[in-house]
């Protein structure tokens, strides 16, 4: 029960972080396109989308400022706790890239969680674990005949360039769903 609640809340919180930015991009793109539209401004119903996008931008700046302040305190703590080591500095942080990484991570997390939820196997560095009712049912060691990738970020398992992937992510997801559905019927 707790895992399902955690799973659901992570999906909700991840996409609730990302979707306001998607809507803001749509509102800004619409505002940029509006002067070139065939409709006059008086015919278009007024929208508060741009003002909400401005509020979102202010909130984003406040979020980045809070992250910067928290990271500054953590860096000071690291420097105080290990004076013999090299000093850590905030100058190496690119806050724009960190924010983009937050958006991408929170967008991809629910997709990854869904795939993991419906998949009944885990491929970890060439060893495939088969699950049943949340427990490991079978362990299969894949050597040369097995997959060239693990499920961990496309890591090459056998140290050679595999060329190209056989199949797409959607095909893999549909096969995982079929396997999960079949295992539910069997039990």
Secondary structure as UniProt FT lines:
FT   HELIX           2..34
FT   TURN            35..36
FT   TURN            41..43
FT   HELIX           49..81
FT   TURN            83..84
FT   HELIX           90..92
FT   HELIX           95..118
FT   STRAND          121..124
FT   TURN            125..126
FT   STRAND          127..132
FT   TURN            133..134
FT   STRAND          135..141
FT   TURN            144..145
FT   TURN            151..154
FT   HELIX           169..186
//
